[in-house]
């Protein structure tokens, strides 16, 4: 989280980030489970949304290289936060270019 832009991290609302061994289908690196902020009908959300990072898939994708794993975690977390914020792929790409990623 420290490697991400703090203005974006501050925009997280009622979200928990967790790490699980692997997804059921095994090919996902992460996923957002919830209702994007722009689609919510009320501010009164009872359960937190979840961002899940899949440890085994990320480690295998990066061939267990520590630096690559750290970068993939940042990239995957960034992508899932974008889902939470309701960003489309164009908005996500613009934000990445703005930050030089």
N, C-alpha and C positions, 0 to 999 in steps of 0.2 A: 504494500500500500504506500510505503514511503517513496517509491519510485514513480508514483503516479502524480499527476497535477493535483495539488491540494484543493483547488477550486472545484474540481470534479468530484474528488473524494468527499468534500464537504456537502455536495449535493445529494449524497446517498441518503435515502429516507426509509427507515424501517427495513434494512437489509442486513442479513447475516451472511458472512463468507465462511464457507467450510471446505474441507478437503476430504474426499472419499477415495478409497482405493482405486476404483474404476467404475465406469458407466456400464450399464447392462449390455449395451451393444459394443462396447470396447473401443469405439473409434472417436468418441468425443473427448476433447481436452478440457472442456468446461461447459457449463450451461447456466442460464438464468431461469429461475422458476419463480414466477410472480406476475404481477400486473404492472406494466410500464407506468411511470408517473403520469404521463400525458393521457393515459386511458382510464385513470381512476376517477370514479364518480364522487368519491368522498375522501376526506382526509382521515376518516376514522377506520383505519385498517387494523384488524385484530392480530393476525399472524404476520410475522416478518416475511418478506420475499427472501429468496435464497440465491446466492451465487455459489455454485459448486465447482471446484477444481478437481479434476481426476488425476491423482498422483501417478498411478502406473502408466496411463496413456501419455502424460507429459514427459515422464522420465524416459519412456521408450522412444517417443518422438525425438527426443534430444540426445539419444544414445547415452544417457546417464552422465552427460557432461554438465558439471555444476553451473558454469556460466550460461550455457544454452538453456538449462532448466530455469534459471532465474529470469532470463529474458522472456522465455515462453510463458512463465507465470504472469509476468507483468503484462504481456501482450494479451493473454487470454482473459485476465482479470479486467483489463481495459475494455475489451470487446464485450464482456458480459455486463459491465457497468453501463456501457452504451445502450444495451438492450433495456436495462432498468430505466434509463433516462428517456427511452423511446426514440433514440436516434436511428435514422436510416443509414444505409451504407455510405451515401454521399456525405452526410454530416460527420460520420465517423472518420472517413478519409480526410475531410477538410481539417478536422481537429488533429489528426495525426500529422498532416503536413505542416500545420501551424506550429507544432511542437518538434518538428524535424525528425519524426520517426519514419 
